[in-house]
Amino acid sequence: MKIFICYSHSDREWLNEIKIHLEPLKNEFEIDPWEDTRIKPGSKWKKKILTAIDDCDIAILLVSHYFLASKFITTNELPPLLQGAEEKGKIILSVIISPCLFNENTSLSQYQAINSPGKTIIELGKGKQQRVFLDLAKTIREFVKEQKFKNIDMEDKLQGKIFNFNEIHTFNKLIKIGNFNFNPEGNEIIGSEMNNFLVSSEKYKNNNIKIKSIFSLTKLSPEQTKDINAGIIFSWRNDGEYPKYFNFLFTGKKIILEKVGFSAGRHLSEHLDELFDCEIVDNKIIYFDIEFKNSKIITSLNSNQKVIDMLDIGDGHIGFRPWRSIFRCKKFEIEKSS
């Protein structure tokens, strides 16, 4: 497993810290972290860098004001790394070193960083700095473990598994509108706020597939009076002014099937069917499955089942929206229906 570390020489002290945290992984797994200090005198240094970029599976970016100001990085290193992420599935892991225009660089900030841009390394105490570097090492360790056991993953796929949101390399490829965080301890995805979506990178025809989800919902504040309105969404398309999709809406008291964005191009919803009573209790685990099979949609809430007729929905992306809640996703899988 090859890792490319992209950094400004002004941030060399943080490179050394990260290399120390990666050292145990070199002993446990066959990882090969590469950075430009390995270039020998007399070598064609630029060619060595571009080759290392092309060969890498994971890129660690030490993002700072120096990093973003470097013409060499932004011209020669970032473009092929980001292109590799899009086309080859390279993993992009940013560590925000100092306050900088990370969020404004949309091509870079679309990939979830290890730490928040509001909690940069230089603004943290030494203990919390080491915690960020540890989170980086843990994230890489989980990814390497997944790759090491890819034969087991392939066996799962042959048994029906298609897509697992709660694997870091899959999470990095998801379509994210708004801010979603991946917690490597427990592989939990956390999101909140209105108009935010996390959906599959692939479109699915909603026939003979199954969505399996485990999650909890928490109100944004104890004083919140409006409905939570989180949801599991399918046939999501974003080809107009507003997204269009179907939604299993969790109001906080009920689960309702609705369609959103189809009314004269406006961002309006139409309730189609009321499925279950579901009183939301903060942080209580919800088990919710959806199966599209034989012209039916089979829904299951904590083992209670309801079947409705298939809708004329076409293909689209599958995922969820937090809306007026903190959505903690512990499992979200898309499988072939048996």
DOPA-110985 format. One record per residue (C-alpha): x, y, z; residue number from 1. Coordinates in pm, 1 decimal. Example, Ala and Ser with C-alpha at 12.3 -4.5 7.8 and 13.67 -1.06 7.14 Angstrom:
<rs>
<r px="1230.0" py="-450.0" pz="780.0" resi="1"/>
<r px="1367.0" py="-106.0" pz="714.0" resi="2"/>
</rs>
This chain:
<rs>
<r px="0.0" py="0.0" pz="0.0" resi="1"/>
<r px="168.6" py="319.3" pz="-121.3" resi="2"/>
<r px="115.0" py="654.7" pz="48.3" resi="3"/>
<r px="216.0" py="993.6" pz="-93.9" resi="4"/>
<r px="265.6" py="1276.6" pz="156.8" resi="5"/>
<r px="212.6" py="1620.0" pz="3.1" resi="6"/>
<r px="338.7" py="1914.0" pz="211.2" resi="7"/>
<r px="513.5" py="2249.2" pz="208.3" resi="8"/>
<r px="871.6" py="2248.6" pz="331.7" resi="9"/>
<r px="767.5" py="2522.3" pz="574.7" resi="10"/>
<r px="558.0" py="2252.6" pz="750.9" resi="11"/>
<r px="837.2" py="1993.9" pz="773.3" resi="12"/>
<r px="804.1" py="1958.3" pz="1153.1" resi="13"/>
<r px="452.1" py="1818.2" pz="1109.5" resi="14"/>
<r px="571.0" py="1578.9" pz="838.7" resi="15"/>
<r px="812.3" py="1428.1" pz="1091.9" resi="16"/>
<r px="534.5" py="1382.9" pz="1350.3" resi="17"/>
<r px="310.5" py="1206.0" pz="1099.3" resi="18"/>
<r px="591.7" py="975.1" pz="987.6" resi="19"/>
<r px="637.2" py="864.8" pz="1350.6" resi="20"/>
<r px="264.5" py="780.5" pz="1377.5" resi="21"/>
<r px="282.3" py="578.6" pz="1055.0" resi="22"/>
<r px="584.1" py="377.2" pz="1167.4" resi="23"/>
<r px="382.6" py="108.7" pz="1356.1" resi="24"/>
<r px="174.1" py="53.2" pz="1042.1" resi="25"/>
<r px="490.0" py="-20.9" pz="845.6" resi="26"/>
<r px="555.5" py="-304.3" pz="1089.1" resi="27"/>
<r px="194.9" py="-431.3" pz="1092.3" resi="28"/>
<r px="116.0" py="-390.7" pz="721.3" resi="29"/>
<r px="313.1" py="-342.7" pz="403.6" resi="30"/>
<r px="269.8" py="32.0" pz="371.4" resi="31"/>
<r px="520.0" py="254.3" pz="196.9" resi="32"/>
<r px="491.9" py="625.4" pz="289.7" resi="33"/>
<r px="673.5" py="842.1" pz="35.3" resi="34"/>
<r px="772.5" py="1208.3" pz="49.7" resi="35"/>
<r px="1035.1" py="1412.7" pz="-127.4" resi="36"/>
<r px="1310.9" py="1363.5" pz="131.5" resi="37"/>
<r px="1356.7" py="1018.3" pz="-25.6" resi="38"/>
<r px="1478.1" py="1170.7" pz="-352.8" resi="39"/>
<r px="1848.9" py="1099.4" pz="-393.0" resi="40"/>
<r px="2099.1" py="1356.3" pz="-524.2" resi="41"/>
<r px="2130.5" py="1335.2" pz="-901.5" resi="42"/>
<r px="1777.4" py="1198.7" pz="-949.5" resi="43"/>
<r px="1524.1" py="1362.5" pz="-1179.1" resi="44"/>
<r px="1330.8" py="1497.9" pz="-882.2" resi="45"/>
<r px="1015.1" py="1612.3" pz="-1061.6" resi="46"/>
<r px="974.7" py="1279.5" pz="-1239.5" resi="47"/>
<r px="1019.4" py="1098.7" pz="-906.2" resi="48"/>
<r px="741.0" py="1306.9" pz="-750.8" resi="49"/>
<r px="498.4" py="1253.8" pz="-1039.9" resi="50"/>
<r px="569.7" py="880.0" pz="-1039.8" resi="51"/>
<r px="503.0" py="859.2" pz="-664.5" resi="52"/>
<r px="176.0" py="1048.0" pz="-713.9" resi="53"/>
<r px="65.3" py="813.9" pz="-990.9" resi="54"/>
<r px="156.7" py="502.3" pz="-790.1" resi="55"/>
<r px="-0.9" py="597.7" pz="-458.6" resi="56"/>
<r px="-319.8" py="450.7" pz="-312.4" resi="57"/>
<r px="-351.2" py="714.8" pz="-37.3" resi="58"/>
<r px="-249.9" py="1081.0" pz="-37.1" resi="59"/>
<r px="-188.2" py="1264.5" pz="290.8" resi="60"/>
<r px="-210.7" py="1641.2" pz="242.9" resi="61"/>
<r px="-68.2" py="1875.6" pz="508.2" resi="62"/>
<r px="-285.1" py="2173.8" pz="421.4" resi="63"/>
<r px="-170.6" py="2515.6" pz="542.6" resi="64"/>
<r px="-141.4" py="2870.8" pz="413.5" resi="65"/>
<r px="206.9" py="2774.3" pz="292.7" resi="66"/>
<r px="63.8" py="2467.1" pz="115.8" resi="67"/>
<r px="-204.5" py="2662.7" pz="-69.1" resi="68"/>
<r px="43.1" py="2939.5" pz="-158.5" resi="69"/>
<r px="285.1" py="2692.1" pz="-320.5" resi="70"/>
<r px="262.2" py="2712.7" pz="-698.9" resi="71"/>
<r px="444.0" py="2382.2" pz="-733.5" resi="72"/>
<r px="192.5" py="2201.2" pz="-511.9" resi="73"/>
<r px="-118.0" py="2360.9" pz="-664.0" resi="74"/>
<r px="9.1" py="2321.0" pz="-1021.2" resi="75"/>
<r px="198.7" py="1989.7" pz="-1020.8" resi="76"/>
<r px="82.8" py="1782.5" pz="-723.2" resi="77"/>
<r px="-278.6" py="1861.9" pz="-635.5" resi="78"/>
<r px="-431.6" py="1828.4" pz="-986.1" resi="79"/>
<r px="-309.2" py="1469.7" pz="-1051.4" resi="80"/>
<r px="-394.5" py="1366.3" pz="-694.1" resi="81"/>
<r px="-751.7" py="1497.8" pz="-721.6" resi="82"/>
<r px="-788.6" py="1351.3" pz="-1069.6" resi="83"/>
<r px="-666.7" py="1017.9" pz="-934.8" resi="84"/>
<r px="-925.3" py="1035.1" pz="-657.9" resi="85"/>
<r px="-1202.8" py="1088.5" pz="-912.5" resi="86"/>
<r px="-1089.5" py="836.7" pz="-1171.8" resi="87"/>
<r px="-895.5" py="571.8" pz="-977.9" resi="88"/>
<r px="-1035.6" py="593.6" pz="-625.6" resi="89"/>
<r px="-722.8" py="728.7" pz="-456.8" resi="90"/>
<r px="-795.0" py="822.2" pz="-95.9" resi="91"/>
<r px="-745.2" py="1190.5" pz="-7.6" resi="92"/>
<r px="-674.2" py="1257.3" pz="362.3" resi="93"/>
<r px="-614.3" py="1620.2" pz="454.5" resi="94"/>
<r px="-469.4" py="1734.8" pz="785.3" resi="95"/>
<r px="-534.8" py="2108.0" pz="831.9" resi="96"/>
<r px="-213.0" py="2250.7" pz="973.0" resi="97"/>
<r px="-298.8" py="2621.0" pz="998.1" resi="98"/>
<r px="-589.1" py="2859.6" pz="931.1" resi="99"/>
<r px="-619.0" py="2884.8" pz="552.7" resi="100"/>
<r px="-863.5" py="2890.8" pz="263.2" resi="101"/>
<r px="-929.1" py="2515.3" pz="276.3" resi="102"/>
<r px="-1309.4" py="2541.0" pz="265.6" resi="103"/>
<r px="-1292.9" py="2786.8" pz="-22.6" resi="104"/>
<r px="-1094.1" py="2535.9" pz="-230.1" resi="105"/>
<r px="-1399.3" py="2326.4" pz="-325.4" resi="106"/>
<r px="-1207.6" py="2069.3" pz="-530.5" resi="107"/>
<r px="-1005.0" py="1988.5" pz="-216.8" resi="108"/>
<r px="-1260.3" py="2043.9" pz="61.1" resi="109"/>
<r px="-1510.5" py="1801.8" pz="-98.6" resi="110"/>
<r px="-1295.5" py="1530.9" pz="64.9" resi="111"/>
<r px="-1350.1" py="1508.1" pz="439.8" resi="112"/>
<r px="-1046.2" py="1624.3" pz="635.2" resi="113"/>
<r px="-911.0" py="1444.7" pz="942.9" resi="114"/>
<r px="-955.7" py="1755.2" pz="1158.5" resi="115"/>
<r px="-1189.4" py="2051.8" pz="1131.5" resi="116"/>
<r px="-1065.9" py="2368.4" pz="956.5" resi="117"/>
<r px="-1177.9" py="2543.5" pz="1274.7" resi="118"/>
<r px="-938.2" py="2333.1" pz="1485.3" resi="119"/>
<r px="-609.4" py="2346.7" pz="1299.6" resi="120"/>
<r px="-294.3" py="2180.3" pz="1428.6" resi="121"/>
<r px="-112.2" py="2500.8" pz="1524.9" resi="122"/>
<r px="-414.6" py="2614.0" pz="1729.8" resi="123"/>
<r px="-420.8" py="2295.4" pz="1939.8" resi="124"/>
<r px="-222.4" py="2190.4" pz="2243.6" resi="125"/>
<r px="38.0" py="1916.2" pz="2203.3" resi="126"/>
<r px="-188.6" py="1640.3" pz="2331.0" resi="127"/>
<r px="-470.7" py="1727.8" pz="2091.6" resi="128"/>
<r px="-222.4" py="1760.8" pz="1805.1" resi="129"/>
<r px="-111.4" py="1402.3" pz="1867.7" resi="130"/>
<r px="-477.0" py="1293.4" pz="1881.7" resi="131"/>
<r px="-530.4" py="1428.7" pz="1528.1" resi="132"/>
<r px="-223.4" py="1244.9" pz="1400.4" resi="133"/>
<r px="-348.5" py="929.1" pz="1574.0" resi="134"/>
<r px="-687.3" py="965.7" pz="1400.8" resi="135"/>
<r px="-502.0" py="988.6" pz="1070.2" resi="136"/>
<r px="-306.7" py="670.6" pz="1144.6" resi="137"/>
<r px="-624.6" py="488.5" pz="1252.5" resi="138"/>
<r px="-806.0" py="593.7" pz="935.1" resi="139"/>
<r px="-520.7" py="462.0" pz="721.3" resi="140"/>
<r px="-504.0" py="142.5" pz="925.8" resi="141"/>
<r px="-874.9" py="73.5" pz="867.3" resi="142"/>
<r px="-839.4" py="131.1" pz="495.3" resi="143"/>
<r px="-534.4" py="-93.6" pz="470.5" resi="144"/>
<r px="-713.9" py="-367.1" pz="666.1" resi="145"/>
<r px="-1006.2" py="-347.9" pz="423.8" resi="146"/>
<r px="-771.5" py="-382.9" pz="128.2" resi="147"/>
<r px="-580.3" py="-666.1" pz="292.4" resi="148"/>
<r px="-898.9" py="-864.1" pz="329.8" resi="149"/>
<r px="-1040.9" py="-769.5" pz="-9.4" resi="150"/>
<r px="-1092.7" py="-1138.0" pz="-88.4" resi="151"/>
<r px="-1337.3" py="-1149.4" pz="201.0" resi="152"/>
<r px="-1498.2" py="-831.3" pz="67.6" resi="153"/>
<r px="-1531.8" py="-995.1" pz="-274.0" resi="154"/>
<r px="-1698.7" py="-1296.4" pz="-113.9" resi="155"/>
<r px="-1945.8" py="-1057.7" pz="49.9" resi="156"/>
<r px="-2017.6" py="-900.9" pz="-287.3" resi="157"/>
<r px="-2081.3" py="-1239.1" pz="-444.0" resi="158"/>
<r px="-2331.7" py="-1297.8" pz="-166.0" resi="159"/>
<r px="-2508.0" py="-973.6" pz="-250.7" resi="160"/>
<r px="-2327.1" py="-675.5" pz="-95.1" resi="161"/>
<r px="-2293.8" py="-381.1" pz="-331.5" resi="162"/>
<r px="-2215.1" py="-65.8" pz="-139.0" resi="163"/>
<r px="-2124.0" py="7.3" pz="224.4" resi="164"/>
<r px="-2125.7" py="376.9" pz="322.0" resi="165"/>
<r px="-1944.4" py="300.5" pz="650.0" resi="166"/>
<r px="-1615.1" py="198.6" pz="488.9" resi="167"/>
<r px="-1370.8" py="487.1" pz="466.7" resi="168"/>
<r px="-1275.7" py="438.3" pz="101.3" resi="169"/>
<r px="-1647.3" py="426.6" pz="8.1" resi="170"/>
<r px="-1730.6" py="727.1" pz="228.4" resi="171"/>
<r px="-1465.7" py="935.6" pz="52.5" resi="172"/>
<r px="-1634.3" py="869.0" pz="-283.5" resi="173"/>
<r px="-1989.2" py="954.2" pz="-173.4" resi="174"/>
<r px="-2166.1" py="1263.0" pz="-304.1" resi="175"/>
<r px="-2172.6" py="1507.9" pz="-13.7" resi="176"/>
<r px="-2385.2" py="1820.8" pz="-7.1" resi="177"/>
<r px="-2307.4" py="1986.6" pz="324.9" resi="178"/>
<r px="-2075.4" py="1870.1" pz="600.6" resi="179"/>
<r px="-2052.9" py="1503.3" pz="700.5" resi="180"/>
<r px="-1788.6" py="1359.2" pz="933.7" resi="181"/>
<r px="-1649.3" py="1006.5" pz="943.1" resi="182"/>
<r px="-1551.2" py="875.5" pz="1287.0" resi="183"/>
<r px="-1296.4" py="594.8" pz="1235.7" resi="184"/>
<r px="-1374.8" py="457.5" pz="1582.1" resi="185"/>
<r px="-1685.2" py="255.3" pz="1505.9" resi="186"/>
<r px="-1697.6" py="371.5" pz="1141.8" resi="187"/>
<r px="-1981.0" py="612.2" pz="1225.9" resi="188"/>
<r px="-2100.1" py="885.4" pz="989.9" resi="189"/>
<r px="-2235.1" py="1204.8" pz="1148.3" resi="190"/>
<r px="-2427.6" py="1478.8" pz="970.0" resi="191"/>
<r px="-2674.8" py="1756.3" pz="1044.8" resi="192"/>
<r px="-2845.7" py="2066.7" pz="904.4" resi="193"/>
<r px="-3109.0" py="2143.0" pz="640.8" resi="194"/>
<r px="-3053.8" py="2079.3" pz="269.7" resi="195"/>
<r px="-2761.2" py="1843.3" pz="336.1" resi="196"/>
<r px="-2743.9" py="1510.2" pz="154.6" resi="197"/>
<r px="-2511.4" py="1209.8" pz="158.2" resi="198"/>
<r px="-2577.7" py="981.4" pz="-138.8" resi="199"/>
<r px="-2414.7" py="701.5" pz="-335.2" resi="200"/>
<r px="-2173.7" py="787.6" pz="-613.5" resi="201"/>
<r px="-2355.7" py="539.1" pz="-836.5" resi="202"/>
<r px="-2713.3" py="549.1" pz="-959.2" resi="203"/>
<r px="-2935.6" py="247.5" pz="-896.5" resi="204"/>
<r px="-3247.4" py="122.4" pz="-1062.4" resi="205"/>
<r px="-3474.7" py="56.7" pz="-768.7" resi="206"/>
<r px="-3551.9" py="-303.8" pz="-854.1" resi="207"/>
<r px="-3428.2" py="-610.5" pz="-667.3" resi="208"/>
<r px="-3213.1" py="-415.3" pz="-424.5" resi="209"/>
<r px="-3222.2" py="-374.6" pz="-47.8" resi="210"/>
<r px="-3116.6" py="-85.7" pz="176.4" resi="211"/>
<r px="-3013.6" py="-179.2" pz="531.4" resi="212"/>
<r px="-2963.9" py="102.9" pz="778.5" resi="213"/>
<r px="-2889.7" py="143.8" pz="1148.1" resi="214"/>
<r px="-2885.5" py="497.6" pz="1286.0" resi="215"/>
<r px="-2997.4" py="734.8" pz="1558.8" resi="216"/>
<r px="-3149.7" py="1081.2" pz="1543.6" resi="217"/>
<r px="-3106.3" py="1361.1" pz="1795.2" resi="218"/>
<r px="-3274.8" py="1699.7" pz="1800.7" resi="219"/>
<r px="-3045.5" py="1991.2" pz="1722.2" resi="220"/>
<r px="-3133.9" py="2142.9" pz="2060.2" resi="221"/>
<r px="-3357.6" py="2052.9" pz="2358.1" resi="222"/>
<r px="-3575.5" py="2353.9" pz="2274.6" resi="223"/>
<r px="-3647.4" py="2234.1" pz="1918.7" resi="224"/>
<r px="-4020.6" py="2225.7" pz="1843.4" resi="225"/>
<r px="-4023.0" py="2167.2" pz="1467.7" resi="226"/>
<r px="-4032.1" py="1814.8" pz="1324.7" resi="227"/>
<r px="-3695.7" py="1641.9" pz="1275.6" resi="228"/>
<r px="-3770.9" py="1558.1" pz="910.3" resi="229"/>
<r px="-3464.3" py="1339.4" pz="854.1" resi="230"/>
<r px="-3495.1" py="1072.2" pz="589.1" resi="231"/>
<r px="-3368.7" py="774.5" pz="389.7" resi="232"/>
<r px="-3378.8" py="882.7" pz="26.5" resi="233"/>
<r px="-3379.5" py="706.6" pz="-308.8" resi="234"/>
<r px="-3403.4" py="795.1" pz="-678.7" resi="235"/>
<r px="-3218.3" py="1117.7" pz="-588.5" resi="236"/>
<r px="-3128.4" py="1338.8" pz="-886.4" resi="237"/>
<r px="-2976.6" py="1684.7" pz="-884.8" resi="238"/>
<r px="-3015.4" py="1789.5" pz="-1247.2" resi="239"/>
<r px="-3226.2" py="2103.6" pz="-1196.3" resi="240"/>
<r px="-3267.0" py="2400.0" pz="-964.4" resi="241"/>
<r px="-3357.2" py="2167.2" pz="-675.2" resi="242"/>
<r px="-3286.7" py="1798.2" pz="-610.9" resi="243"/>
<r px="-3568.5" py="1555.4" pz="-687.7" resi="244"/>
<r px="-3605.2" py="1239.7" pz="-483.5" resi="245"/>
<r px="-3827.3" py="1005.6" pz="-286.9" resi="246"/>
<r px="-3791.3" py="1009.0" pz="89.0" resi="247"/>
<r px="-3884.0" py="789.3" pz="382.8" resi="248"/>
<r px="-3944.5" py="1086.7" pz="610.8" resi="249"/>
<r px="-3881.1" py="1054.0" pz="985.8" resi="250"/>
<r px="-4084.4" py="1341.4" pz="1130.3" resi="251"/>
<r px="-4009.7" py="1253.9" pz="1491.2" resi="252"/>
<r px="-4347.6" py="1087.8" pz="1537.8" resi="253"/>
<r px="-4416.1" py="900.7" pz="1213.9" resi="254"/>
<r px="-4247.6" py="761.2" pz="903.4" resi="255"/>
<r px="-4404.1" py="892.3" pz="583.0" resi="256"/>
<r px="-4317.3" py="817.7" pz="220.8" resi="257"/>
<r px="-4298.1" py="1141.2" pz="23.9" resi="258"/>
<r px="-4166.7" py="1273.3" pz="-303.1" resi="259"/>
<r px="-3975.4" py="1600.0" pz="-308.9" resi="260"/>
<r px="-3899.0" py="1854.0" pz="-582.2" resi="261"/>
<r px="-4136.9" py="1724.6" pz="-850.3" resi="262"/>
<r px="-4401.7" py="1999.9" pz="-822.2" resi="263"/>
<r px="-4353.1" py="2251.7" pz="-1102.3" resi="264"/>
<r px="-3978.0" py="2257.3" pz="-1040.6" resi="265"/>
<r px="-4021.0" py="2384.8" pz="-686.9" resi="266"/>
<r px="-3868.1" py="2242.6" pz="-370.4" resi="267"/>
<r px="-4201.9" py="2110.5" pz="-242.0" resi="268"/>
<r px="-4296.4" py="1772.7" pz="-99.1" resi="269"/>
<r px="-4600.7" py="1553.0" pz="-152.7" resi="270"/>
<r px="-4687.9" py="1288.4" pz="106.5" resi="271"/>
<r px="-4769.5" py="954.6" pz="-58.8" resi="272"/>
<r px="-4819.9" py="706.0" pz="225.7" resi="273"/>
<r px="-4801.0" py="689.6" pz="604.5" resi="274"/>
<r px="-4603.8" py="380.9" pz="707.5" resi="275"/>
<r px="-4526.0" py="360.4" pz="1079.2" resi="276"/>
<r px="-4566.7" py="539.4" pz="1407.8" resi="277"/>
<r px="-4212.9" py="616.2" pz="1520.1" resi="278"/>
<r px="-4153.4" py="831.9" pz="1824.8" resi="279"/>
<r px="-3795.0" py="954.3" pz="1808.1" resi="280"/>
<r px="-3596.8" py="942.5" pz="2131.0" resi="281"/>
<r px="-3256.8" py="1111.7" pz="2128.6" resi="282"/>
<r px="-2978.4" py="863.8" pz="2041.8" resi="283"/>
<r px="-3215.1" py="562.6" pz="2037.3" resi="284"/>
<r px="-3101.0" py="315.0" pz="1771.9" resi="285"/>
<r px="-3333.1" py="270.1" pz="1472.5" resi="286"/>
<r px="-3320.2" py="-34.5" pz="1243.7" resi="287"/>
<r px="-3482.0" py="48.7" pz="909.8" resi="288"/>
<r px="-3466.7" py="-165.8" pz="593.5" resi="289"/>
<r px="-3616.0" py="-107.4" pz="249.7" resi="290"/>
<r px="-3644.3" py="-373.3" pz="-19.9" resi="291"/>
<r px="-3750.8" py="-312.8" pz="-380.1" resi="292"/>
<r px="-3868.9" py="-647.5" pz="-511.9" resi="293"/>
<r px="-4133.5" py="-794.6" pz="-743.5" resi="294"/>
<r px="-4318.0" py="-464.6" pz="-799.5" resi="295"/>
<r px="-4335.0" py="-403.4" pz="-423.4" resi="296"/>
<r px="-4153.1" py="-185.6" pz="-172.6" resi="297"/>
<r px="-4108.5" py="-378.3" pz="152.2" resi="298"/>
<r px="-4023.1" py="-162.1" pz="452.2" resi="299"/>
<r px="-3916.0" py="-287.9" pz="793.1" resi="300"/>
<r px="-3886.1" py="-79.7" pz="1110.6" resi="301"/>
<r px="-3735.0" py="-263.1" pz="1408.3" resi="302"/>
<r px="-3877.7" py="-590.8" pz="1260.0" resi="303"/>
<r px="-4226.6" py="-443.8" pz="1194.0" resi="304"/>
<r px="-4307.6" py="-467.4" pz="822.9" resi="305"/>
<r px="-4525.9" py="-284.5" pz="573.3" resi="306"/>
<r px="-4555.7" py="-348.2" pz="198.7" resi="307"/>
<r px="-4658.8" py="-89.8" pz="-58.6" resi="308"/>
<r px="-4686.9" py="-97.4" pz="-436.7" resi="309"/>
<r px="-4383.5" py="-2.6" pz="-641.0" resi="310"/>
<r px="-4371.5" py="356.8" pz="-763.0" resi="311"/>
<r px="-4273.4" py="476.6" pz="-1109.0" resi="312"/>
<r px="-3949.8" py="628.4" pz="-986.7" resi="313"/>
<r px="-3671.4" py="561.6" pz="-1238.3" resi="314"/>
<r px="-3308.1" py="537.0" pz="-1137.1" resi="315"/>
<r px="-3107.9" py="765.5" pz="-909.0" resi="316"/>
<r px="-2878.6" py="786.6" pz="-609.6" resi="317"/>
<r px="-2951.6" py="638.5" pz="-266.3" resi="318"/>
<r px="-2860.1" py="784.5" pz="72.9" resi="319"/>
<r px="-2993.7" py="996.4" pz="356.7" resi="320"/>
<r px="-3056.8" py="1352.8" pz="475.2" resi="321"/>
<r px="-3020.8" py="1478.5" pz="836.1" resi="322"/>
<r px="-3241.9" py="1791.9" pz="810.4" resi="323"/>
<r px="-3340.5" py="1912.9" pz="1160.9" resi="324"/>
<r px="-3144.7" py="1645.1" pz="1343.9" resi="325"/>
<r px="-2801.3" py="1511.9" pz="1422.7" resi="326"/>
<r px="-2795.7" py="1195.2" pz="1213.0" resi="327"/>
<r px="-2556.4" py="928.6" pz="1342.2" resi="328"/>
<r px="-2529.0" py="648.9" pz="1088.3" resi="329"/>
<r px="-2383.3" py="324.4" pz="1219.6" resi="330"/>
<r px="-2466.2" py="116.1" pz="911.7" resi="331"/>
<r px="-2586.8" py="194.8" pz="560.9" resi="332"/>
<r px="-2559.2" py="-79.7" pz="302.6" resi="333"/>
<r px="-2708.0" py="-133.2" pz="-40.9" resi="334"/>
<r px="-2740.4" py="-499.4" pz="-135.5" resi="335"/>
<r px="-2885.2" py="-713.5" pz="-408.5" resi="336"/>
<r px="-3220.3" py="-848.9" pz="-303.1" resi="337"/>
<r px="-3224.6" py="-1225.6" pz="-252.7" resi="338"/>
</rs>
